[in-house]
Amino acid sequence: MAEPEPQSSILVQANSSAEAFLRLNEIIKKLRGPDGCSWDRAQTPKSMIPYLLEETYEVIETLEEGNIDGLQGELGDLFFLVLLEVRMAEEAGQFQLGAVLNEICEKLIRRHPHVFHPDENAANPGVKEILHNWDRIKMSEGRKSRLDGVPKNLSGLIRAQRIQEKASQVGFDWDDLAPVVDKLHEEIDELLTANRTQGPEQIEEELGDVLFSVVNVARFVGIDAETAMRHAVEKFNSRFRAVEEIFRQEGREMEGSTLTELDEVWDRVKGNLH
């Protein structure tokens, strides 16, 4: 029996994970090919940046919602974009998919010696020791600073927490929560002083210090600052929409209401949604 044409084979659902991986890769090649999709062919590595960000946040959203069915689809979307980036690099002669996969495999093996090259006489390391060893291995790979590898384009909260975590791994940290909170209070006082006596640039700098200190408090108590902020924003979003709905139901306009009237409805919503 003759081998199926590539066009036919990619239209048939794969029976294994390996086959599905190859199927997706062939679909991407087809989309980027001469008879492929105009949109896919027009994309460049940099044009895909907003889509990579969007799909990453959609994955995060499904994780936070516990939406497993949605997670499967969103991971697929993100996987597609990653492979599309690889395909564009292949077309430009920059690197191949196999090199990408081998590089991450080698990195994982190199950075997990306790798993792939265990010392039979050593105890299984704990999380803190693993992170310390991981940082040491990264430095041996040629990094000049322990802060290297934290992307500049991360959100401010995530970047702040990652940098603080890396500094903490070498002991640049407080021993308990009290001085961390004291530092936050100190920064708030400096912000208030700047607001009374300084210009916008100095106020911005002091506000940045306050936010950095808030992130440090979150890190110290084991909370992800970015996640906490997203939850706080979503809480405000839900409550504000509920306030709007109450005003609509009561035939009132928010714009003409006093702050006292707005607060009264806000408190009602908080009581119902808390």
Backbone hydrogen bonds, N-H to C=O, Kabsch-Sander energy under -0.5 kcal/mol:
donor,donor_aa,acceptor,acceptor_aa,energy
9,S,5,E,-2.5
10,I,6,P,-2.0
11,L,7,Q,-0.5
11,L,8,S,-0.7
12,V,9,S,-1.0
20,A,16,S,-2.4
21,F,17,S,-2.3
22,L,18,A,-2.1
23,R,19,E,-2.5
24,L,20,A,-2.5
25,N,21,F,-2.1
26,E,22,L,-2.3
27,I,23,R,-2.3
28,I,24,L,-2.3
29,K,25,N,-2.0
30,K,26,E,-2.2
31,L,27,I,-2.6
32,R,28,I,-1.9
33,G,29,K,-0.8
33,G,30,K,-0.7
36,G,33,G,-2.1
37,C,31,L,-1.5
41,R,37,C,-2.5
42,A,38,S,-1.4
43,Q,39,W,-0.7
43,Q,40,D,-0.8
48,M,44,T,-1.1
49,I,46,K,-1.4
52,L,48,M,-2.6
53,L,49,I,-2.4
54,E,50,P,-2.5
55,E,51,Y,-2.7
56,T,52,L,-2.0
57,Y,53,L,-2.3
58,E,54,E,-1.8
59,V,55,E,-2.0
60,I,56,T,-2.1
61,E,57,Y,-2.3
62,T,58,E,-2.0
63,L,59,V,-2.1
64,E,60,I,-2.5
65,E,61,E,-1.8
66,G,62,T,-0.8
66,G,63,L,-0.7
67,N,62,T,-2.4
68,I,66,G,-1.3
71,L,67,N,-2.3
72,Q,68,I,-1.9
73,G,69,D,-1.2
74,E,70,G,-2.5
75,L,71,L,-2.8
76,G,72,Q,-1.5
77,D,73,G,-2.1
78,L,74,E,-2.3
79,F,75,L,-2.8
80,F,76,G,-2.4
81,L,77,D,-1.8
82,V,78,L,-2.1
83,L,79,F,-2.4
84,L,80,F,-2.2
85,E,81,L,-2.2
86,V,82,V,-2.0
87,R,83,L,-2.5
88,M,84,L,-2.1
89,A,85,E,-1.8
90,E,86,V,-2.4
91,E,87,R,-2.5
92,A,88,M,-1.5
93,G,90,E,-1.4
94,Q,89,A,-2.8
100,V,96,Q,-1.7
101,L,97,L,-2.4
102,N,98,G,-2.6
103,E,99,A,-2.2
104,I,100,V,-1.9
105,C,101,L,-2.0
106,E,102,N,-2.8
107,K,103,E,-2.3
108,L,104,I,-2.3
109,I,105,C,-2.2
110,R,106,E,-2.6
111,R,107,K,-2.4
112,H,109,I,-0.8
115,V,112,H,-1.8
116,F,112,H,-2.3
117,H,113,P,-2.1
120,E,118,P,-0.7
122,A,119,D,-1.7
130,I,126,G,-2.4
131,L,127,V,-2.5
132,H,128,K,-2.1
133,N,129,E,-2.7
134,W,130,I,-2.6
135,D,131,L,-2.2
136,R,132,H,-2.1
137,I,133,N,-2.6
138,K,134,W,-2.3
139,M,135,D,-2.0
140,S,136,R,-1.7
141,E,137,I,-0.9
141,E,138,K,-0.8
142,G,139,M,-1.5
143,R,138,K,-1.1
148,D,145,S,-1.4
150,V,147,L,-1.3
154,L,151,P,-1.2
159,R,155,S,-2.8
160,A,156,G,-2.4
161,Q,157,L,-2.1
162,R,158,I,-2.5
163,I,159,R,-2.5
164,Q,160,A,-2.3
165,E,161,Q,-2.4
166,K,162,R,-2.2
167,A,163,I,-2.3
168,S,164,Q,-2.3
169,Q,165,E,-1.3
170,V,167,A,-1.2
171,G,168,S,-2.0
172,F,167,A,-1.8
173,D,171,G,-2.1
180,V,176,D,-0.6
180,V,177,L,-0.6
181,V,177,L,-2.2
182,D,178,A,-2.5
183,K,179,P,-2.0
184,L,180,V,-1.5
185,H,181,V,-2.4
186,E,182,D,-2.3
187,E,183,K,-2.3
188,I,184,L,-2.3
189,D,185,H,-2.3
190,E,186,E,-2.0
191,L,187,E,-2.1
192,L,188,I,-2.4
193,T,189,D,-2.2
194,A,190,E,-2.4
195,N,191,L,-2.4
196,R,192,L,-1.2
197,T,193,T,-2.0
198,Q,194,A,-3.0
203,I,199,G,-2.2
204,E,200,P,-2.7
205,E,201,E,-2.1
206,E,202,Q,-2.4
207,L,203,I,-2.6
208,G,204,E,-2.3
209,D,205,E,-1.8
210,V,206,E,-2.0
211,L,207,L,-2.5
212,F,208,G,-2.6
213,S,209,D,-2.1
214,V,210,V,-2.3
215,V,211,L,-2.4
216,N,212,F,-1.7
217,V,213,S,-2.0
218,A,214,V,-2.3
219,R,215,V,-2.8
220,F,216,N,-2.5
221,V,217,V,-1.8
222,G,219,R,-1.3
223,I,218,A,-3.1
225,A,223,I,-0.7
228,A,224,D,-2.4
229,M,225,A,-2.4
230,R,226,E,-2.5
231,H,227,T,-2.4
232,A,228,A,-2.1
233,V,229,M,-2.7
234,E,230,R,-2.5
235,K,231,H,-2.2
236,F,232,A,-2.3
237,N,233,V,-2.7
238,S,234,E,-2.6
239,R,235,K,-2.3
240,F,236,F,-2.9
241,R,237,N,-2.1
242,A,238,S,-1.8
243,V,239,R,-2.2
244,E,240,F,-2.5
245,E,241,R,-2.1
246,I,242,A,-2.2
247,F,243,V,-2.3
248,R,244,E,-2.1
249,Q,245,E,-2.7
250,E,246,I,-2.2
251,G,248,R,-1.3
252,R,247,F,-2.9
257,S,254,M,-1.7
262,L,258,T,-2.4
263,D,259,L,-2.7
264,E,260,T,-1.9
265,V,261,E,-1.7
266,W,262,L,-2.5
267,D,263,D,-2.7
268,R,264,E,-1.5
269,V,265,V,-2.4
270,K,266,W,-2.6
271,G,267,D,-2.0
272,N,268,R,-1.5
273,L,269,V,-2.7
274,H,270,K,-1.7
